[in-house]
Amino acid sequence: MPSVNSDPLSAEKQDLGVEPGTSHECHISPPSTPEPETQPDKWSSEVIALRLKARPWWTEKLKMAGLFKENPGLDFLMECWNDDPALQIVITRLVRKCPQWGYVVVDGQLIEWERE
């Protein structure tokens, strides 16, 4: 007789392609970017091409962070924010959805919210 999975979250993870007992952490490395001293203009065709290669990785990690409400870290969010203007909208929605992370968008800038 087939086993019945009584854990709806487990079933949802399987629907998303996550195997039971596996971490949902992304283990794919993003494409490397040039060293800062050799990095060309932010809008050069080379940098735009690098952003296009990195975007699927960034998007997937942001999607998983929103799904599991796990903080990907301010450094990662800032990298996406600074390098890909299109992802600023995604990140803005994400930090609104997960206020427990302590990040806010103020005047178009992503900042860490300091509670007193």
Salt bridges, closest charged atoms under 4 A:
GLU60 OE1 - LYS63 NZ 3.71
GLU70 OE2 - HIS24 NE2 2.99
ASP84 OD2 - ARG55 NE 2.73
